[in-house]
Amino acid sequence: MENNGKTKVLMAQFPLETHSREIIEISGMLQSEGMEAIIMGNALPQNIIERAIQESANVIGICTFSGGEIALGNVLMKVAKEKGIKKKTAFIIGGIIAPENVPKLKKIGFDAVFLTAMKDSGSKEEIISSIQNAIEEKKNPKPKKVAAKKVAAKKAGKKKAAVKKVTAKKAAVKKTAVKKAAAKKAAAKKVGAKKAVAKKVAKKSKK
């Protein structure tokens, strides 16, 4: 389904949620800003992703008040990755969330986290701005991220070259040691041969 140039936001809640006022208020706020908000309501992560694909949603917004956001959020991101929409879709979550879970949610893939949905975690402008920034970043990844990948690749290349150099050095040392051992053995054999000849000559002289 086409979004006609509008930012399309799919608003959903995980299965055990019983609050609905917030998701309705946020959807109304998004619509007043010219976005298209689709209220899906309670659904499993798999169903949310399927609906997002069906609706060609730019954003998936999750309202959560009953906990379990880390476990269910992980499932949501896993399915999004499997279906190929994780990199191009913005993910927003808000509700009653423990502060220590904010970095965890961002780490698994949420672009913005609001601790108490619309009321206290951010103004209307902040929520809209977060959505717009997340969409823009999905379209045009920040140079920092690209640069970080290049730096990581460069470091990996250097590490590989260093390992190769060390391996070559060890091989050379081993080869030198083998040569020295062979030379020592040959020298010892030569000395032994000389001693044998000298002993033979001495015996002949006695006769």
Contacts in CASP RR format, 6 or more apart in sequence:
PFRMAT RR
TARGET T0000
AUTHOR 0000-0000-0000
METHOD contacts of the structure
MODEL  1
MENNGKTKVLMAQFPLETHSREIIEISGMLQSEGMEAIIMGNALPQNIIE
RAIQESANVIGICTFSGGEIALGNVLMKVAKEKGIKKKTAFIIGGIIAPE
NVPKLKKIGFDAVFLTAMKDSGSKEEIISSIQNAIEEKKNPKPKKVAAKK
VAAKKAGKKKAAVKKVTAKKAAVKKTAVKKAAAKKAAAKKVGAKKAVAKK
VAKKSKK
1 54 0 8 1.000
1 55 0 8 1.000
1 56 0 8 1.000
2 56 0 8 1.000
3 36 0 8 1.000
3 56 0 8 1.000
3 57 0 8 1.000
3 58 0 8 1.000
4 36 0 8 1.000
6 34 0 8 1.000
6 35 0 8 1.000
6 36 0 8 1.000
7 34 0 8 1.000
7 35 0 8 1.000
7 36 0 8 1.000
7 58 0 8 1.000
7 59 0 8 1.000
7 131 0 8 1.000
7 132 0 8 1.000
7 135 0 8 1.000
8 35 0 8 1.000
8 36 0 8 1.000
8 38 0 8 1.000
8 55 0 8 1.000
8 56 0 8 1.000
8 57 0 8 1.000
8 58 0 8 1.000
8 59 0 8 1.000
9 27 0 8 1.000
9 30 0 8 1.000
9 35 0 8 1.000
9 36 0 8 1.000
9 37 0 8 1.000
9 38 0 8 1.000
9 57 0 8 1.000
9 58 0 8 1.000
9 59 0 8 1.000
9 60 0 8 1.000
9 61 0 8 1.000
9 131 0 8 1.000
10 38 0 8 1.000
10 40 0 8 1.000
10 48 0 8 1.000
10 51 0 8 1.000
10 52 0 8 1.000
10 55 0 8 1.000
10 57 0 8 1.000
10 59 0 8 1.000
10 60 0 8 1.000
10 61 0 8 1.000
11 23 0 8 1.000
11 26 0 8 1.000
11 27 0 8 1.000
11 30 0 8 1.000
11 37 0 8 1.000
11 38 0 8 1.000
11 39 0 8 1.000
11 40 0 8 1.000
11 41 0 8 1.000
11 61 0 8 1.000
11 63 0 8 1.000
12 23 0 8 1.000
12 40 0 8 1.000
12 41 0 8 1.000
12 42 0 8 1.000
12 43 0 8 1.000
12 48 0 8 1.000
12 51 0 8 1.000
12 60 0 8 1.000
12 61 0 8 1.000
12 62 0 8 1.000
12 63 0 8 1.000
13 19 0 8 1.000
13 20 0 8 1.000
13 23 0 8 1.000
13 41 0 8 1.000
13 42 0 8 1.000
13 43 0 8 1.000
13 62 0 8 1.000
13 63 0 8 1.000
13 64 0 8 1.000
14 42 0 8 1.000
14 43 0 8 1.000
14 44 0 8 1.000
14 45 0 8 1.000
14 62 0 8 1.000
14 64 0 8 1.000
14 66 0 8 1.000
14 68 0 8 1.000
14 69 0 8 1.000
14 72 0 8 1.000
15 42 0 8 1.000
15 43 0 8 1.000
15 44 0 8 1.000
16 42 0 8 1.000
16 66 0 8 1.000
17 41 0 8 1.000
17 42 0 8 1.000
17 63 0 8 1.000
17 64 0 8 1.000
17 65 0 8 1.000
17 66 0 8 1.000
18 65 0 8 1.000
18 66 0 8 1.000
19 63 0 8 1.000
19 65 0 8 1.000
20 41 0 8 1.000
22 63 0 8 1.000
22 65 0 8 1.000
22 95 0 8 1.000
22 117 0 8 1.000
22 118 0 8 1.000
23 39 0 8 1.000
23 41 0 8 1.000
23 63 0 8 1.000
24 39 0 8 1.000
25 118 0 8 1.000
26 37 0 8 1.000
26 63 0 8 1.000
26 117 0 8 1.000
26 118 0 8 1.000
26 127 0 8 1.000
27 37 0 8 1.000
27 39 0 8 1.000
28 37 0 8 1.000
29 118 0 8 1.000
29 124 0 8 1.000
29 127 0 8 1.000
29 128 0 8 1.000
30 36 0 8 1.000
30 37 0 8 1.000
30 128 0 8 1.000
30 131 0 8 1.000
31 37 0 8 1.000
33 124 0 8 1.000
33 128 0 8 1.000
35 131 0 8 1.000
38 51 0 8 1.000
38 55 0 8 1.000
38 57 0 8 1.000
40 48 0 8 1.000
40 51 0 8 1.000
43 51 0 8 1.000
45 72 0 8 1.000
45 73 0 8 1.000
45 75 0 8 1.000
45 76 0 8 1.000
45 79 0 8 1.000
46 75 0 8 1.000
46 79 0 8 1.000
48 60 0 8 1.000
48 62 0 8 1.000
48 76 0 8 1.000
49 60 0 8 1.000
49 76 0 8 1.000
49 79 0 8 1.000
49 80 0 8 1.000
49 83 0 8 1.000
49 85 0 8 1.000
50 83 0 8 1.000
51 57 0 8 1.000
52 60 0 8 1.000
52 80 0 8 1.000
52 85 0 8 1.000
52 89 0 8 1.000
53 83 0 8 1.000
53 85 0 8 1.000
57 89 0 8 1.000
58 89 0 8 1.000
58 90 0 8 1.000
58 135 0 8 1.000
59 89 0 8 1.000
59 90 0 8 1.000
59 91 0 8 1.000
59 92 0 8 1.000
59 131 0 8 1.000
59 134 0 8 1.000
59 135 0 8 1.000
60 76 0 8 1.000
60 80 0 8 1.000
60 89 0 8 1.000
60 90 0 8 1.000
60 91 0 8 1.000
60 92 0 8 1.000
61 91 0 8 1.000
61 92 0 8 1.000
61 93 0 8 1.000
61 94 0 8 1.000
62 69 0 8 1.000
62 73 0 8 1.000
62 76 0 8 1.000
62 91 0 8 1.000
62 92 0 8 1.000
62 93 0 8 1.000
62 94 0 8 1.000
63 93 0 8 1.000
63 94 0 8 1.000
63 95 0 8 1.000
63 117 0 8 1.000
64 72 0 8 1.000
64 93 0 8 1.000
64 94 0 8 1.000
64 95 0 8 1.000
64 96 0 8 1.000
64 97 0 8 1.000
65 95 0 8 1.000
65 96 0 8 1.000
65 117 0 8 1.000
67 96 0 8 1.000
67 97 0 8 1.000
69 93 0 8 1.000
69 97 0 8 1.000
69 101 0 8 1.000
69 105 0 8 1.000
70 101 0 8 1.000
70 104 0 8 1.000
70 105 0 8 1.000
70 108 0 8 1.000
73 93 0 8 1.000
73 105 0 8 1.000
73 108 0 8 1.000
73 110 0 8 1.000
74 108 0 8 1.000
76 91 0 8 1.000
77 86 0 8 1.000
77 91 0 8 1.000
77 108 0 8 1.000
77 109 0 8 1.000
80 86 0 8 1.000
80 89 0 8 1.000
80 91 0 8 1.000
86 109 0 8 1.000
87 138 0 8 1.000
88 138 0 8 1.000
89 138 0 8 1.000
90 111 0 8 1.000
90 131 0 8 1.000
90 134 0 8 1.000
90 135 0 8 1.000
90 137 0 8 1.000
90 138 0 8 1.000
91 109 0 8 1.000
91 110 0 8 1.000
91 111 0 8 1.000
91 134 0 8 1.000
92 110 0 8 1.000
92 111 0 8 1.000
92 112 0 8 1.000
92 113 0 8 1.000
92 114 0 8 1.000
92 127 0 8 1.000
92 130 0 8 1.000
92 131 0 8 1.000
92 134 0 8 1.000
93 105 0 8 1.000
93 110 0 8 1.000
93 112 0 8 1.000
93 113 0 8 1.000
93 114 0 8 1.000
94 113 0 8 1.000
94 114 0 8 1.000
94 115 0 8 1.000
94 116 0 8 1.000
94 117 0 8 1.000
94 121 0 8 1.000
95 114 0 8 1.000
95 115 0 8 1.000
95 116 0 8 1.000
95 117 0 8 1.000
95 121 0 8 1.000
96 115 0 8 1.000
96 116 0 8 1.000
97 105 0 8 1.000
97 113 0 8 1.000
97 115 0 8 1.000
99 115 0 8 1.000
102 113 0 8 1.000
102 115 0 8 1.000
105 113 0 8 1.000
106 113 0 8 1.000
111 130 0 8 1.000
111 133 0 8 1.000
111 134 0 8 1.000
111 137 0 8 1.000
111 138 0 8 1.000
112 127 0 8 1.000
112 130 0 8 1.000
112 131 0 8 1.000
112 133 0 8 1.000
112 134 0 8 1.000
114 121 0 8 1.000
114 122 0 8 1.000
114 127 0 8 1.000
114 130 0 8 1.000
115 121 0 8 1.000
118 124 0 8 1.000
118 127 0 8 1.000
END
